[in-house]
Amino acid sequence: FLNRSFASLADSLVITPPMLVSASSMKSLLARRTPSKATLQRLWILSRAAPRTHHTRTLTSKQARQTASAATDTRRILRSSTTALRAVASDAMTNDAAVSANKEALAALRRRMEALSLDAFIIPSEDPHMSEYPPDNHARREFITGFTGSAGTAVVTVANGALLWTDGRYFLQAEEQLNDAWTLMRMAQPGVPDIQDWLATTLSAGSKVGIDPTLHTIDAAEALRKHLGEQDIELVPVEAGSNPVDDAWSGRPAAPNDPVRIHDITWAGETPKAKIGKMRAEMLENQASALAVTMLDEVAWLLNLRGSDVSYNPVFCSYVLLTQTTAELFVDVDKVSDPAVQKHLSEAGVTVRPYEEAFQATRDIARKGGAFWMDPGKVSFALKVAAEEGFGMMANAKKSKGENGASPGGKGKILSKPSPVYQAKGVKNDQELAGHVEAHVRDGVALAKFLSWLDRTIASGTVLTEVDIDEYLTGERRKQPGFIEPSFPTIAGSGPNGAVIHYRAEKETCRTVDANSLLLIDSGGQYDCGTTDITRTMHFGTPTEHQKQCYTAVLQGHIALDMAVYPEGTPGCALDTLARMPLWKKGLNYRHGTGHGVGAALNVHEGPQSISHRFGNLQPLLPGMVCSNEPGYYEDGAFGVRIENLFIVREADTEFRFGGMSYYGSERLTVCPIQKKMMAVESMTKEEIDWVNAYHRQVWEAVSGRLEGDAEALAWLREACAEL
């Protein structure tokens, strides 16, 4: 490849048969000043696939003229990208090795499936605690597919291929990362079946579908079993420690073992002992004799502990089992060896046991009878099976003794109901909210310093990369008191990379940022007092009118949601339309939700609330909940726009209270200017302009006092917050 002249390479590319390169895709390729890695890889692959003389006789005169014109443009691109092309050639060899390794892993997985008599095996993203982001040793789906997005489920069959289901946030990313052994299933798109339907209609009667029961919730496993059973297909939970992916995973990372730390009561606002007392009261009210707490952020919140087992999420692998008299934490005991942590747990009445004993402890508790409270949407199917085994032991013991009466706790059963910890964690107390406010002011200072530097640097003619921007921003956050780590990998997407909703820049392949760039930055920080998440989109030169109109529509949707007042009992899905309406009027939309919950110095994504066009979550928004407001627009191959603030749900001061009901609204947390250059002010109402000015006054008042001594950042903030 490197021995070819670029002109010859260009000739071989443009002679490629029309069915391999569509007019729209060629237009997209040639429209870029600096081709992305994906573009160059595509050109590289096509150059290998198409000999120079291939199909030359089939070109019409019109096609020949188009080909000649395209050849000129293609040569220009290739000649301006020598370094990038050499990197792609190297990448191609590296990628070939990765593809080969992936296919070998798939072959090993299939051999193991055949040994287990399985026709298909489902590989979710989750770990045994249903985490959105699993620890590295549980990233099985990422390992077997090569796809690094946070959401997706793989299905590997012995005879019907390998498939990945993911949602609209990740379509572009999955297209780039999956090799030809995989089929991408675009969820919620017309004609795309869900996993259950695909398995039921593809596999023959008598087939067996395997799952690791520790990685599927009770609800998911039971629904799958019922659906497949209707087609005489058996769901087979593999035995503990027998996940066939693990057999194919050479070099699997070890389990994390970093120590946990105490989350200060200043920001927690309530002791673990008090929280456990409230959970026991909930158990009594629901006649539950035991409660399983299995979500990592629920354990961390309940015990006022934080960890680092999962990057960007301050949690640690653990379970808690509560009864009215016992509270047991199941964790790697080395993680809690610090005397201060041991004292903290002892004062809360919590006993520490090894992580591996959680399932046997579940059986032991279930043997005593009573109702075992398990959240069917969060607890693993395997833990329910363990409890049912305990119930069975209890029944057998009674039978052998000739007992007919029930135990003091009553007959054993599973109480399937959302975890009381989940709801309590979602509604923040006053100290937790104060921590959120403080974290956002610290973050606002870091962002003002960063954006001031970024504007000056680009204006000086310096060309930065997306990675440079990521690193500098993290460096400014690191200077702030109480900063621990980013709350998720920073998304710094220039031009077309901004349209990849969960993009991650890498040094070898990232794009540059200069005075002609439209840049989307989505980032956040974990502080000792709270968690932040913010997105801003900015242009460093002169944006096009189309970019401004799209940006303004996104801003108008953001403002509409921020200004909304609604009656108590309103779920987030009822508000989602407000953020989309300005885009809908232009025939535009976005494929992700509008808002998610945010933890108090915990996970950046949490429930139970959400604001989404998907109507499954009917959880009302409640005072004290923290949510994001983040509409966007993404034009594939061109640019992306997103504007995100966090807010607290607060009771609104309304003139009336119809029906005696309370009404709620938003109290903004995020304090960072929204770029005025991108606003098509002539398309905005007076109310919207007033909102922008009021918001920028809030930003100035919150941040300016902490910028004393940094004249450049202060001057930048003053201009950024000046009235429209």
PyMOL commands that set and color helices and strands:
alter all, ss='L'
color gray80, all
select helices_A, chain A and resi 6-14+23-30+37-49+56-58+61-79+82-115+136-138+140-145+168-177+195-202+213-215+218-229+244-248+265-268+272-285+296-303+333-336+339-347+355-366+381-401+420-426+430-459+466-478+495-499+545-563+572-574+576-584+658-660+681-683+686-706+711-720
alter helices_A, ss='H'
color red, helices_A
select strands_A, chain A and resi 120-123+153-157+162-166+182-186+208-211+234-237+261-262+290-293+305-306+318-323+327-331+351-353+371-374+413-416+464-465+483-486+491-494+512-513+518-523+525-527+534-539+566-567+595-597+606-611+626-629+632-635+639-642+645-651+663-668
alter strands_A, ss='S'
color yellow, strands_A
deselect
rebuild
show_as cartoon
